[in-house]
Amino acid sequence: MLTGGARWAVRRGYGEAADLERIEEGGQVPHAKPAFISARARHRQRDEMGTLGSGNHYLEVQRVAEIYDARRAALFELAVDQIKVSIHCGSRGLGHQIGTEYLREMAVAAAQYGIALPDRELACAPLDSELGVRYLGAMRAAINCALANRQILTHLAREAFARIFSQARLALLYDVSHNTCKRETHVVDGAPRELYVHRKGATRAFGPGHPDLPAELREAGQPVLIGGSMGTCSYVLAGTGAARSFGSACHGAGRAMSRHEATRRWQGRALQEALAARGILIRSPSLRGIAEEAPGAYKDVSAVVESAQAAGLALRVARLEPLICIKG
């Protein structure tokens, strides 16, 4: 799984081979090195495949409420009043544990590389160092874990819908990762260069014609998925491949306050009832988790999307409103 990603999942009956054409890197990131992942990280993931996880991860059933770009919407097969399923999750405990362990190791090793850290959260190591090589190999394996996890969730969501709506067709629009470091070619000072592009709280947003996009989406540009909160809306955009952001855009609204502050201001049960009155059903194993993810705890996603469009990072295609939100 750590080397095969979504391809591993499809080979085991989770989803369809056609899905892989709509997944970043064809569902499998190369040069993953599972040997550089600790036993602790592996243990944390062992029973977690096919799960959403807590925090801001979710599975939402959404209605397409508004179309901004008819041509791209047609290429993305989006139309007003369609029902869509949006999944936001990643590599679960495995990726978190990898990050925790390597952050600690890099912070200690920084001095030997002549690196002065203004903040421990900025811990790093040279790319060609033994530590840097190990981290990149482990991180790529975590990306594959996330790809496999979302592929399994896609399959399980299809099964759940089929039990109630036998005619439902849940074709995959696009699966793109976030919080990654990717080696890519970009033009810098008029010449192509190999770069390591960090996308923290960000996602890939390649533009029209990019060879890494599937043929049927290449004319429109890469689908960019920007999620809001469970009580607001989400957006589908099309990437522009903007040079200023190295083909990147944000991947969500972003928090406006801490989880601790959110639980001080809101109660989970009251939020659940208020959203139900608006026709939005929330299901979560934790009322505290609902309070932490209160709509008011996040920035205005519409303003964030307008900023991304104004900056030329991505173009609005459609706005989607939540009907059902399942929290991990």
N, C-alpha and C positions, 0 to 999 in steps of 0.2 A: 504493500500500500504506500509506503514512504517513497518508493521510487516510481511506482506506476500511476499514482494519483487517480483521476477519474477513469482512466483507461483500466486500471485494476478493478474499479467498481463495476464498470460495464461488463468486463469479462466474467464477473460473478453474478450477472443477472440484474444488476441495479441500473435501470435505464436502458437506453438504446444507443447503438453505435452512431446514429445520426446526431446524437447530443454532442459528441466530441467535436463536431465541426463548429459548434457554437460556444466553445469553452476556450478561454485564453490558453495559449500554447498547445491547443489540441487536447487539453486535459492533463498534460504531463509535463512538468518542468524538468529540464535536463540537469545533469551534474549534481543531483541530490546525493548526499552521503549519510545514510542512516547510521553508519558506524560512529559518527560524531554526536549522536544523541544518547543521553544518559538513560540508565535503567529507570530512574525516577520519572523522567518525562514519558517514557514508553508505558510505564505502569499507570500513569495518570490518564492516558488515552485509551487504555485497553477496553474499557466498557463504555466508551463515549461516542463511538462511531454512530452516525445517524441521529445525533442529538443536537439541539439548538444551542444549549448553554444559556447562561444567565446574562445579566447586564443588558446591553442594548441590542442583543441578538433577537431575532423574531422570524416568524412566518406569518405573513399577512395575506388575506384575501382582499383584493382591491377592485374598485370599479374605475374604468377609464372615464374620467369626468370631462376632460377638455383636450382638444388637439390643437397644437400650435403650428405644426408643419405637416401639411397633408401628404406631401410627397414622401418624406421620410417615415411618417406614420404608416403609410401603405407598405413600404419596404420592411418595416418592423412588424407588420400585421397587427396594428393597433387601430381600434375604432371606438368611438364613444359608446359607453354602456357595456362594453366587454368586461368580463370578469377575469382578473389576472391573479397569479400567486407570486408573491415576492419573498425571497428567502435571504436573510442576512445572518451569516455566521461564518466561522473560520475553523482554525485548527484546534479549537478547544483547549484543554489543559496541556496538550503537547507543546503547542507554540508558546504558550505563556511560560511554561517551565523552561523551554529552551532560551527564551529571552531573559528570564530571571538569572539563569545560571551563567550565561555568557556575559551579561551585563556586569555581574559580580566579578567574573574573571578578567574582563577588559579593564574595569576600574582599577584593579590591583596592578595589572600589567602596564598601564598607561605610562608610568614613569620610565620603564625600561625602553620604551619606544620614543622617549623625549616628548611625550604629549602631556600638556598641562590642561586638566579638565576644569572648566568653569562651573560645571554641574555634573554630578555622577550619572545623571540620566543621559549625558552626552558621551558616555564611555564608548571607546572605539579602538580599533587596531588597524595597522596597515593591511591592505588587501592581500599582499603577497607574504605576509607573516604566517607562521604556523597557526597562530590563533585565528587570524582572519580567514584563512582557508577552511579551518574547522567550522567556524561560525557560518560561513556562506553555505557550506555543504549541509549543515543541520537546518538552516533556515529554508533552503530549497526543499528539503524533505518535509518541512512543516507546511510549505505551500501545497505540496502534493497531498498532504493529509487533509488540508482544507478543501481542495478540489474533490477528493474522494468523499469527504463528509457531505458536501453539498450535493454531490451526485446521488448519494444514498437517500438524502432527504427529498430530492426531486422525485425519485422512484416511489418513496413512501407516500408523498403527497398525491401522486398520480393514483396509487392504489386506494387511498382514502376517498378521493373524488369518485373513482370508478364504482365504489360500493354504493354511492348515492345517486350519482349522475352517470349512467353508463355511457351516455353519448359525449361526455366531456372530453375535450382534446387539450392536453396541457403540453404544447410544444415549447421547447426551450428557446427563449429569445437570446439570452447571452449570460454567461457566467464569467465574471471578472474578479480578480483578487484585489485586496487592499492590504495596507501595512506590509509592504514588501520592499526588497531591493532587487532590481532587475538590471542585467547587462544588456544595453541596447545601443544602437547607432543613432546619433543625432547630429544635426549640423550646428557647429559652433564656429563663429567667426568665418563663416562661408565655406567651411570644410567639414566633411563627415568625421565624427570621432566616436570611439567606443567609450561609453560612459556607464557608471553604476548609478542608476536612478532610484533614489529613495522615495517611496510613496507612503508616508505615514499619515493616516487619516485621508488618504487620497487613493485614486484609482487611475488606471490607464485610460486614455481618451484619444486613441489614434484617429486620424482624420480620413476623409474619403481617399480611396485608392491605395491605402496601405496594404502591402502584400500579406501581412499577418492576419488580415480579416477574411472571413469566408466570402466567397464570390458574391453571394446574394445580398450581402450587407456592405460591400466595398463602396458602392456608389454613395451610400448615405453617411458612411463613417461609423465608427464603433459605437454601439449602444453604451451609454453612460447612465448608471443607475444611482440616483441620489435619494436616499431615504429620509423621511422626516420623522416625526414622532407618531405614536399610536393614535393620537387624536387629531392630527393635521392632515398632511398629504405627502405624497412622494412624486418624484419626477423621473421620466425617461428623457434623456438628452442624446445628442449625437456628437461624438468627439470631432474636434477640428484639427488635432495634431499640432496644436500651438507650440511654436518653438520656444516661447517665453517660459513655458511650464514643462518642456521636454515631453510633450504629449500626455499631460496629466490634468486631472480635474479633482475636485473634492468628492468624497464618496458619501457624505451625509451632512446634516445640518450642523452638527457639533453642539456640545453642551454649553448652556449659558450659566449653569451653576453646578456645584458638586452634588453627588448622590446624597451626602449627609444633609446638605441644605434642603434638597428636595423632600426628604423624609420629614424634615422639620415643618415644611409648609403644607404638605398634602398627606392625606390618608388613602391607602390603597383601595379600601372598600368604597369610599365616597367617590373616588375617581372612576372606579368600575361602574358604579351606578349612574354617574353623570354622563359617561360615554355611552352607556346602554340607552339612555334617554335620547341620545342623538343617533341611535341606530348602529353604534359601533360596539361589537361584542369583544370583550377582553377575557382571555383565559390564561391564567398563570398559576403555578404552584405556590407563589409567594405574593402576599399582599404588599409586603415591604418592597418587593421588586417592582410592583406596579407604581408605587409612590416614587421610587428612584427614577423611573422612566416617565414621569408625568410630562404631558405635552409642554407645560410651562417651563420645564427644566432645560428645554432646548431652544436654540436660536430659531428665528423665523425661517423655515426652509425655503419659502418662496423668495425671500430677500436674498438668501444665499445663492439660489439658482439664478436669479436675475443678475447677481454680481458675476457669477461664472460666465453667463452669456455676454455681459457687457465687457468682460475682460477678453472675450474671444476664445475661452477655453473649451466651451461646449455650447451647443444650440438646443434650446427647448424643443421637444417633440410632443410630449403629452404629460398631463397631470393626472394622478391617480389618487382616489380617496379610499381610506380604509373601511372595510365592512366587518372583518373579523381579524383580531390580532392575537396570535399565540406566542406567549413568552416562554423561554426555556426554564 
